[in-house]
């Protein structure tokens, strides 16, 4: 006879204070040919990297995301040149410095700089993940105990545990803002972020223990 089992999914959430801001910057440059467009975009991204470093951001916190170049057309659909773009991700470890860094970057390249997104994040999620996993497993066990009771059974051994994914909830500040406009909207307010974990657990179901009869009282 096959084992009777119960499988449930529990979720748990823990709050964590964001301590970093991840900023995605984009530089665009228009030119008559591909080489000039790429050169202009490269110079722009180098200028932004220099002012970001001068603002106290470490080399390890500056990373190139991608680069692209494409044909540019006028309103009639005729080719008029090329546009090259490069994107840079900057991790800022002082929330109150984001506005100054954006202002410095905009000052270096002007309106060629766009901000694709500004995301609050947690650099070390281990503590929050542990708390979220504890809560998710407790949630799963509570559900399983309810189903076991409804099935006239009790929970036995855990047979399988599968984590469905841990999701930290970085808050984003939109896309493709002109850097000068965005810098004016700073500073960034941290608040709390939620880290959510889902876990699916399977228990063996065992027969419920029969209620014990009260012991006979001795006759006087």
SVG drawing of the C-alpha trace seen along z (x, -y; Angstrom):
<svg xmlns="http://www.w3.org/2000/svg" viewBox="-15 -70 54 72">
<polyline fill="none" stroke="black" stroke-width="0.4" points="0.0,0.0 1.4,-3.4 2.3,-5.9 -0.2,-8.6 1.5,-12.0 0.6,-15.6 2.5,-18.3 2.1,-22.0 3.8,-25.2 4.6,-27.8 5.8,-31.3 7.8,-33.5 8.8,-37.1 11.5,-39.0 12.3,-42.7 15.8,-44.0 17.1,-47.6 18.7,-48.4 22.3,-49.4 23.2,-49.8 21.8,-51.5 22.4,-50.0 22.3,-52.7 22.2,-51.7 23.6,-54.6 23.5,-54.8 25.6,-57.0 24.5,-57.6 26.4,-59.3 25.3,-60.1 27.8,-60.3 28.0,-59.9 29.8,-56.6 30.0,-53.6 33.6,-54.2 32.9,-57.8 29.7,-56.8 31.5,-54.1 34.4,-56.4 32.1,-59.1 30.1,-56.7 33.4,-55.2 34.7,-58.7 31.5,-59.5 31.4,-56.4 35.1,-56.9 34.3,-60.4 31.4,-59.1 33.6,-56.4 36.2,-59.0 33.7,-61.3 32.1,-58.3 35.4,-57.1 36.3,-60.6 33.0,-60.5 34.3,-57.6 32.9,-54.6 35.4,-51.7 36.5,-50.0 34.8,-46.8 31.5,-48.6 31.6,-49.9 30.7,-47.4 30.0,-47.7 26.7,-46.0 26.6,-46.2 27.3,-48.2 25.4,-48.6 25.4,-50.5 22.6,-51.0 21.6,-52.9 19.8,-56.2 17.0,-57.4 15.2,-60.8 11.5,-61.3 11.3,-60.2 13.0,-56.8 16.3,-57.8 19.5,-56.8 21.3,-59.8 24.1,-58.2 24.6,-55.9 23.9,-55.9 26.2,-54.0 25.2,-53.3 27.1,-51.9 25.6,-51.0 27.3,-51.1 26.1,-49.7 27.3,-51.6 26.8,-50.3 26.6,-53.1 27.1,-52.1 26.0,-55.4 22.3,-56.1 22.7,-59.8 25.5,-60.1 23.3,-59.0 22.1,-62.5 25.6,-64.0 27.0,-61.1 24.3,-61.6 24.8,-65.3 28.6,-64.8 28.0,-62.3 25.5,-64.7 28.0,-67.5 30.6,-65.4 28.6,-64.5 25.4,-66.6 22.2,-65.2 24.1,-62.3 23.6,-60.6 20.4,-58.7 19.5,-56.8 17.8,-53.5 17.0,-52.6 17.9,-53.2 17.4,-50.1 17.6,-49.8 19.1,-46.5 20.7,-44.6 24.3,-43.7 24.2,-40.7 20.9,-38.9 21.9,-35.8 20.3,-36.9 17.1,-37.9 17.0,-34.7 17.4,-32.6 14.5,-34.4 12.3,-34.1 13.1,-30.4 12.2,-29.8 8.9,-31.5 8.2,-29.7 8.8,-26.3 6.6,-27.1 3.9,-28.3 4.1,-25.0 4.0,-22.9 0.9,-24.8 -0.9,-24.0 0.2,-20.4 -1.0,-19.9 -4.4,-21.3 -4.7,-18.9 -3.5,-16.0 -6.2,-16.7 -8.9,-17.0 -7.7,-13.6 -7.9,-11.9 -4.1,-11.5 -1.0,-13.1 2.3,-14.2 5.2,-11.8 8.6,-12.3 9.5,-14.9 10.1,-13.2 11.1,-16.1 11.9,-19.9 12.1,-22.1 12.7,-25.8 10.9,-27.6 13.1,-30.7 14.1,-33.6 13.0,-37.0 14.4,-40.2 12.2,-43.3 14.4,-45.9 12.5,-49.1 13.1,-50.7 12.8,-54.4 11.7,-54.0 13.6,-54.1 15.4,-56.4 15.3,-59.6 17.6,-62.4 20.3,-62.4 19.9,-66.1 16.2,-65.7 16.8,-62.6 19.5,-64.1 17.2,-66.9 14.7,-64.3 17.2,-62.8 18.0,-61.9 16.9,-58.2 14.8,-57.2 15.7,-53.6 12.8,-52.2 12.6,-48.4 12.7,-45.8 11.0,-42.4 12.8,-39.1 10.3,-36.4 10.9,-32.6 8.6,-29.9 9.2,-26.3 7.3,-23.1 7.5,-20.3 6.1,-16.8 5.3,-14.9 4.3,-11.3 0.8,-10.9 0.5,-8.4 -2.7,-7.1 -3.9,-9.4 -3.3,-8.0 -6.5,-6.6 -7.6,-8.6 -6.5,-6.9 -9.2,-5.7 -9.0,-7.2 -7.4,-4.9 -9.9,-3.1 -10.2,-4.7 -9.5,-2.3 -12.6,-1.4 -12.7,-2.6"/>
</svg>
